[in-house]
Amino acid sequence: MTATRNRCPYCGSPTTPNGQHMPARPAFPLDAEQLVRGAGFFAGLIVQRLKKPGEAVPNAERLTLDLGEAMGVPLPTKDGTVAYVAGGRTVKTTLLPYGMRPTSAAHDPEVA
């Protein structure tokens, strides 16, 4: 009897004892871009750890971009972006932070 009483009569979703809808949890909290970025990060760590002395390996960013391309997940990129890191070093990067759109897409009114 309690099970039927704690359900919405219209949609059947669970409710609290006073009849308010309970928020539904998402099926999986990460989207495809976050999964590819995480997998690329861990792949970069593994490659760095398993490399032989003197062996040249691609950086984690390149591995992430290649992984995204192989999985069909578009990652936002920009050519020639320079990032400043601690110690005053500059690093040339092509992968934009999560949630950003490429600059060409941001300036294109047809995309938005």
Secondary structure, 3 states (H helix, E strand, C coil): CHHHHCECCCCCCEECCCCCECCCCCCCCCCHHHHHHHHHHHHHHHHHHHCCCCCCCCCHHHHHHHHHHHHCCCCCEEEEEEEECCCCCEEEEEECCCCCCCHHHHHCCCCC
